[in-house]
Amino acid sequence: KQEVTQIPAALSVPEGENLVLNCSFTDSAIYNLQWFRQDPGKGLTSLLLIQSSQREQTSGRLNASLDKSSGRSTLYIAASQPGDSATYLCAVGGMNTGFQKLVFGTGTRLLVSP
Amino acid sequence: EAGVVQSPRYKIIEKKQPVAFWCNPISGHNTLYWYLQNLGQGPELLIRYENEEAVDDSQLPKDRFSAERLKGVDSTLKIQPAELGDSAVYLCASSLGGLAGGTDTQYFGPGTRLTVL
């Protein structure tokens, strides 16, 4: 059974800092890995999707890497801003009945102070 | 383009009462998902539809939960009777579907927050 762990559970940084969020998973037989953002009282917004054959994806100030063999992914946020404050969830797309099934981590709650 | 729509946004009921949640996916999306999210946890899949067919309902507690997706568009998730432990956020998501893995990004609705008293 796939298990996804995110460290740290919470992170507080001053504005402008670069930061790294970590995600680890136990089963390397994955299709892809996604990073989501969740704001309080709202649904999830997909930030980046990395296919199992890829090593990283970038979008603006965000960079996500994937090391499938070691079961790890990192989300790098450059020059953090107060608007980045949210919960960040990592989700692994596993091989289940041929269709994508996401297994989520418990998230990292990020607070960026002005 | 409208995103995934869910209603109601909030629901408070007493235990043993029935409750239903409604989801309208993004137009053209064949795959629809219902997730349960407990406080401080990541979402957990309850059921996945490919058009009208429930292709993965292994995590759905079938003694009290039921779901349907008539005509392969809107979906309803029902709990009857509700228990205290059902208090959570129920999220609906949709994706284009039809692909084995690949780039099938899921788009989430805002969720329904259920409180069972």
Interface residues (C-beta under 8 A of the other chain):
Chain A: V4 Y31 N32 Q34 F36 G41 K42 G43 L44 T45 S46 L49 Q51 S52 L89 A91 G93 M95 N96 T97 G98 F99 Q100 K101 L102 F104 G105 T106 G107
Chain B: V4 T31 G40 Q41 G42 P43 E44 L45 R48 E50 V55 D56 L91 A93 S95 G97 L99 A100 G101 G102 T103 D104 T105 Q106 Y107 F108 G109 P110 G111 R113
